[in-house]
Amino acid sequence: MTATELMRSAAETSMTKSTEGRNEEKISIFWRVFGGTILSIVALAVITLYNSISSNISDLRNEVNREREARADLVKKDEFNSRTTTQYERMRSYDSLKIELEGFKEKISANAGVLDGLKKDSTATLDGVKKEVTAASDAVKKDTAALEVLKERVVALESVKKELAGIDLLKERLTAATTDLKAIRDNVEKLQQEVERNKASDNERKLSRDAQHKQVEDTLKELQKGLQMCREKLARLEGAQPGAARGASSPGPIAPATSKPLPPDDKD
């Protein structure tokens, strides 16, 4: 770009030399000397600003595409809600099992009291049987009645044993249910951690977007300020042109063709 501008300035100087005598009174010295360089500087500044803005826009587009690709791997709300609802329903089913467990506990406590009473009764009856056997043969009838009572109690003991076996099965089921509950809680905690990570990543991406938008806005503001400064300078230069033209039109001594150009004024 600098080489082309230099060639352009050289061409302009060569053209101006041919028409120097005609336009010497119309164009100021400042524009003849520094006009091409100022225009080249302004063009370079505009091109660099345009290139920076286009690169920033392309970077923003790439980051937006990356965010879309990252969001494709995230968990959807419908899937998360379906999983939580199924787990909540399982938890509610375990609440119903708690009621059954409490009922079984009450039955177990009642059976334990019955067993204690049976043990006490059995010991008391056995002591009575021993006393009756050693006492006399007349108490045989009483002993037979006591034996029948003992048989009934033995039958009751067998039923109690069956209930104890059922209680053992219930204990095994309870242990399996507790393991399932632990696994479900671990899954829920993992899902919550994943949701929190996704939220943190979304917040970081939003912050980066806001920072990029602010940078773009700052660059646009700087461009606007530069354009305003250029406009003000152009307005000043255009305001300075009619004053120079009047000074050239005023009568005075005519300089020879071979004389050197006058130095630029401080005002220009």
N, C-alpha and C positions, 0 to 999 in steps of 0.2 A: 504493500500500500504506500509506503514512503517513497519508493522508487517511482511509482506512477504519479504521485503528487509532485515530486520534483520535476518529472518530465512535463507535467501539466503546467507547473509554474514557469519552467524554461520556455515552453511554447507561448505561454501568456506574455512573458517578458519580450519574446521575439516579435509577437504581434503588436505589443504596445510600443516597441521601438519604431515600427513603421508608421504608426499613427500617433507618435508622441507629440508632434507639433500641433495636431488637431485637437487631441483630447487633453493636452497639458493644462488647459484652463478649466476643464470640466471635472476631472478626477483628482482627488487629493493625493498627496505624497504617501500618506499612511496606507491607503488602500492599494496604491501601486506597489508598495514594498511588502506589506504584511498581509494583504488580502488572501492570496492563495494559501499561505501557511495557516492562517486562522481557519479558513474553510476546511483544509485537510485535517486540522486538529479536531474540529467539531465533528467531521465525518468519522474519524477514528473513534472518538468517544461514543458516538451513537452506535457504531457497529459493535464495539466491545460491550456496551450495555445490552444491546439486543442479543448478542451471543450468550452473555451471562444469564439473561432472563430465560432464553430458550433452553439452556442447560439445566437451570433450576426446575423448569416445567417438566423436562424429561425425567429428571430425578424423582420428582413428585409422582409422576405417572408410574415409574418403576416401583416405588415404595407402595403405592396404592395396589398395584397388581400383587406384590408380595403379601400384603395384608389380606387380600382376597384369598390367595392360596393358603395362607395360614388359617384363615377362618374355616376353610373347607374341612380341616382336620379336627375342629372343635366338636363337642357334643351338642346335639340339637336339643331344644327345649322340650319337644314332644317326647323324645326318648328318655330324657331325664325325668320328666313328670311321670311317664309310664312306669319307670323303674321304682320311683319313690312310692307311687300308689300301690304297686304290687308288694313292696316291702312293708308298707303301712298295713295292708290287709293281712299279711302274715303275722305282724305284731298283734293285730286285733285278735286273730285266731289263737295266738298264744295266751292272750288275756282270758279267753274262754277256757283254755286248758287250766289256767290258774284256779278258776272256780272249782273245776273237777278235782284238782289236786287238793284243794282245801277240804272238799268232801271226803276224799280218800284218807286224808290225815285224820279227820274226825273219826272215820270208821276204824282206822288203825288204833287210835287212842282208846276207842270203846272196846275193841277186841283185846287190846293189851290189858285193860281193866278186867275184862272177862277172864282172860288167861290167869291173871293174878288171883282172882277169886277162885278159879278152878284149881289152881295149885294149892291154895290154902285149904279148899274143901277136900281135895284129894289127900293131902297130908293128914287132915283131921279124920277123914274116913278110914284111912289106912291104920291110924292109931286105934280108932274104935274097933276095926276088924281084928287087930292083934289082941286087943283086950277081950273081945267077945270070943275069939278062938280059945284063948287060954282060960276063960272063965268057966264056961260049961257048954254042954251039948244042947241045952234047952234054947240057946240063943241062935240056933242054926237058921231058923226062919228069918230072924232079924238080919242075919248075915246075908242070906239070899236076897232079901230086899235091898240091902246095901249094895250087893254086887250088881243088881239091876240098875240101881242108881249110878254106880260107877260106869257100867256099860254105856249108859246114856251120855255120861260126861265124856267118855272116851270118844264116842261118836261126835260130840261137840268139838272135842280137841282136833279130830281129823278135819272137820269143816274149817276150823281155825287155821290148820296147816295149809289147806287149800287157799284160803284167803291170804295167808302170808306169801304163798307162791305168786299169787296175783299181784301182791304189793311189790315183790321183787321185780316182776315184769314192768310194773309202773315206774319203779325207780330207774330201770334201764331206759325206758322211754323218756323219762325226765332228763337223764344225762344226754341222750341224743338231741332232745329239744334245746337244752342249754348250749350244746356245741353249735347247732344251727343258728341260734340267736347270736352267738359270738361272731360267727362268720358273716351274718347279715350286718351286724354293727360295724365290723371291719370294712365291709363293702361300702356302707354309708359314709364312713369316715374318709375312705379313699375318694369317693365321688365329691364330697365336700371340699377336699384338698384340691382336686382337679378344677372344681368351679372357682375356688379362690385364686388358683394360678392363672386361669383364663381371665379372671377379672383384672389381676395385676398386669398381665400382658396387654389387655385392652387399654388400661389406663396409661401405660407407658407409650403405646402407639398414639393415643390421643394427644399426649403431651408433645411427642415428636412432631405430630401434624401441626399443632398450634404453634410450635416454634418455627417450623418451616413457613407457615402462613405469615407469621410476624416478619420473618426475614424477607419474604416476597413483598409484603406491604412496605417495609423499610426501604427496599431497593426502588420500589415504585415512587415512594415519596422523594427519595434522592434524585431520581430521574426528573420528577416534576420540578424540584428545586433547580436542577441544572438547566432545564428548559426555560424556566423563568429567568434565570441569570443570563442565559443566551439572548432571550428576547429583550431584556433590559439593555444589554450591551449593544444589540442591533439597533434598538430605539435611540440609544445615545449617539451611536455612529451616524444613523440617519439624520438625527438632529444636528450633528456637527457638519454634515455635508453642505447645507445651504449657506452657512457662514463662510465656508472655504470658497464656494462659488462666487459670493459677493466680493470677497477680497481679491479674487482673480479678475473680476470684471472691472474693478476700480482702475482708473488711469494711473499710470506710473511709468517708470523707466523700463523699457523693453530690454530684457537680458539677451545677450547673444546666444546663438544656437550652440556654441561650444562651451558655454558656461556650465558649471556643475550645478546639480539640483540643490535647492535650499534645504537645510536640515528641518525635520518635523518640529512643529511647535509643541510645547509641553501640554497644552490643552488637548491636542489631538491624541 
